[in-house]
Amino acid sequence: MRRDPAARRARVWWMGPTPVILMVATMSLLLTAAVSDERFRALWNTPKSVTGHVLLLMFCGALALALGASAVGALRPVHVPAQRWPNLNPGAIALLCRASSVLVGLTVLGYLGFGFLMARAGIGWSDLAGASGYSDAAPIKTVVGTIPGVTTMTQFGIAAVVISSLVLAQQNSRAELLKVVAVVGMSVPRAFVFSERLAILELVVPIAIVACYRAAETSRLRSMVRLVPLVAVPAVVVIFSIFEYFRSWEFFRGSGRSFWQFSFERAAGYYATAVNNGYLELNHLNVAGREPLTTLEFLWDAPGVRQLQLYDQLAGNFPGRNSVVTDADYVAMLSHYGNPEFNNATGFSIPFLDYGTAGGLLFFLIAGVIAGLLYRAFREGSPVGLLLYPLFFVGLIELPRYMHWTQGRSLPSWVALGVVALLVTRADREWSRSHRAPRERHEPVAALS
C-alpha cells in the first residue's frame, strides 16, 4: 500500500524543535567543554571561566526545552491537510499578498531611514573601513545612530519574507519572488556596513524552512531535503568566512594561521565565548533584587516603555551604586573577565539568570511546549504555525549565542506575523462559509518533534 506523501513529510527530522535543540546544545556545549583555558586565551583573548557544573545546568535547560516539545508531539497525531501543503485558499493568498506588500514598503522605509542618517553623518566609501570595528574609527552604526520607530522598520523584512515564501509555496508568483529578493538584497549591505550578519540569517532561515518543507512533498527532492544540514553547516561557515575576510582578516593576517583556519576558529569562538559569557553573567551580574531583564527585553525596549524607564523603576540596585544592571555593566564585566570583542551571552544561561534554577528550567519547558505547538500547527497548515514557526526556528538555532526570541529586534516581526495570522484565520473561515465548503479532511500521521 502506498504511503501518503503527507506522512513522509513528517520524516524531515531536522525541522522539528527537539532534534534541532539537542544538536545545537550538544555541539556548542561540548565545544566549550573541550577547549582548554590556554586555547581560550590564545584564540579568543579571554580566560575560560565556565565550570562543568554550569555547563551541565545549561544542558539541563536544553533537555527541558526538548522535553516540552516532545510532550506536545506525544499528545496526539498530527492532522496533515489532505491537499498540498500549505493548503491556503484564494482568500488567504490575496490577504497574504497585500500584507507582504505593506511589510516590504515599511522595510524599505526603514532602510531609507538608515540611508538618511548615513548621508547626514557624511559617511562615504572611505569610511566603510570603520565598519569592521577594528580600525581606529568608531563603528558606522554607532556614528549614524537610529531614528526610533523608523529604522526599526527594517525588522519587518523578516515577516515579509515569511509571508512571501508561504505564497510561493502555494503558487508561482513573480511579484512575491521579487519581494523576497529585494528584502534579502537590502540586508546584505546592512550586514557588511553594520557588522550585522544576523540581518541575513533572520531572512534566509525562515525562507529555507518553508521552501524545504514544501520540497519534501516531492519524492524527487525528499531525500535531498533530509540531508540539508550536511550542506547548510559548511555553507554557513563559507558565508561567515567571506564576511570575516572583509571584516577582520586584515587585522589578523600576520597571526601565522591560514585564512580558513582563522575563519573556522573564529566561528567556533562566537559559540564558545558566548557560553563562557553566560557563565560570567551568572557569576557576576546575578545580583540581589534583580528583575527579569533579557527574557523580557522586548518589553523593556518597546517604544514608550523605554522612555518611561520602567525597568529602572522595578529592578533592584547594582552593588556599589544606586542604579540597575545595564549594558555598561555587562561591557565592564567583559573588560575585566572576558573579551568585549566577543560580547554575546548564550541563551542557555539567560533564563537561569532571570528566574533562578527552578524558574529557568520551567521557562525552558514552557518554551519547548510553545515550540511543539507551533511546529505541529506549521505541519497542519494552521495560519499561526505557518507564520510563526519559521521565526521561532531562528531562535532555536541561535540559542547557543543569544536569546533571539525575546530581543527587541524580533518584536516587529512577532507583532506583524501575529496580526496577519489572526486576519488569515478569519479570512479562512469567511471563505469557507461563503463557498459552503465542508471542513477539509485530514489524515493523521505519526507525530515527530
C-alpha positions, 0 to 999 in steps of 0.5 A: 500500500502506498504511503501518503506523501503527507506522512513522509513529510513528517520524516524531515527530522531536522525541522522539528524543535527537539532534534534541532535543540539537542544538536545545537546544545550538544555541539556548542556545549561540548565545544566549550567543554573541550577547549582548554583555558590556554586555547581560550586565551590564545584564540579568543583573548579571554580566560575560560571561566565556565565550570562543568557544573554550569555547563551541565545546568545549561544542558539541563535547560536544553533537555527541558526545552526538548522535553516540552516539545516532545510532550506536545508531539506525544499528545496526539497525531498530527492532522496533515491537510489532505491537499498540498501543503500549505493548503491556503485558499484564494482568500488567504493568498490575496490577504497574504499578498497585500500584507507582504506588500505593506511589510516590504514598503515599511522595510524599505522605509526603514532602510531609507531611514538608515540611508538618511542618517548615513548621508547626514553623518557624511559617511562615504566609501572611505569610511566603510573601513570603520565598519569592521570595528577594528580600525581606529574609527568608531563603528558606522552604526554607532556614528549614524545612530537610529531614528526610533520607530523608523529604522526599526522598520527594517525588522519587518523584512523578516515577516515579509519574507515569511509571508512571501515564501508561504505564497510561493509555496502555494503558487508561482508568483513573480511579484512575491519572488521579487519581494523576497529578493529585494528584502534579502538584497537590502540586508546584505549591505546592512550586514557588511556596513553594520557588522550585522550578519544576523540581518541575513540569517533572520531572512534566509532561515525562515525562507529555507524552512518553508521552501524545504518543507514544501520540497519534501512533498516531492519524492524527487527532492525528499531525500535531498531535503533530509540531508540539508544540514550536511550542506547548510553547516559548511555553507554557513561557515563559507558565508561567515568566512567571506564576511570575516575576510572583509571584516577582520582578516586584515587585522589578523593576517600576520597571526601565522594561521591560514585564512580558513583556519582563522575563519573556522576558529573564529566561528567556533569562538562566537559559540564558545565565548558566548557560553563562557559569557553566560557563565560570567553573567551568572557569576557576576551580574546575578545580583540581589533584587534583580528583575527579569531583564533579557527574557523580557527585553522586548518589553523593556525596549518597546517604544514608550516603555523605554522612555518611561524607564520602567525597568529602572523603576522595578529592578533592584540596585547594582552593588556599589551604586544606586542604579540597575544592571545595564549594558555598561555593566555587562561591557565592564564585566567583559573588560575585566573577565572576558573579551568585549570583542566577543560580547554575546551571552548564550541563551542557555544561561539567560533564563537561569539568570532571570528566574533562578534554577527552578524558574529557568528550567520551567521557562525552558519547558514552557518554551519547548511546549510553545515550540511543539505547538507551533511546529505541529500547527506549521505541519497542519497548515494552521495560519499561526504555525505557518507564520510563526514557526519559521521565526521561532526556528531562528531562535532555536538555532541561535540559542547557543549565542543569544536569546533571539526570541525575546530581543527587541529586534524580533518584536516587529516581526512577532507583532506583524506575523501575529496580526496577519495570522489572526486576519488569515484565520478569519479570512479562512473561515469567511471563505469557507462559509461563503463557498459552503465548503465542508471542513477539509479532511485530514489524515493523521500521521505519526507525530515527530518533534 
